[in-house]
Amino acid sequence: MTRILVNIVLAEGGVEQIRSNPELPKKEMEFVNQWKEEDILEHFFITASKNGAVLIFQNITGIKAKELIEALPYFPFMSKIDYLTLDKHF
């Protein structure tokens, strides 16, 4: 089973900019919750430092994962995004 792992790091100062607009986190979570309901987001982690996240998608292509990430409200605050295609064995 193929999975797409997305590792995101926010830009320096990104967390502060996001926190200064309380609507941004709400809008971001709407996307995450929708993906979970659609069964395309299998796992969602936020780093302990709160400056990054790891998402594991299923049932979509890497191209679709990239499109979804680029539609996020936090996208302008992201400095690094890595996409890894994985084959789940267990």
C-alpha angles and dihedrals in degrees: 000000000000121000131183114219114199118194113194130189120188121227119258106278091017095114091054092049091050092048090051089064109053092190093064097070091047092051092046092053091050088064093046093049092047091052090049091051090048089053094237097109110067100172137010124191131177117205117249089244090055092229097106148021142210120214126186115203128194134189094027138087127251089251091055091047090054091050091050094049092048089055093058120111089231093054095098088056096052118105100179132024123177123190119199125183110214136185110221113221101176 
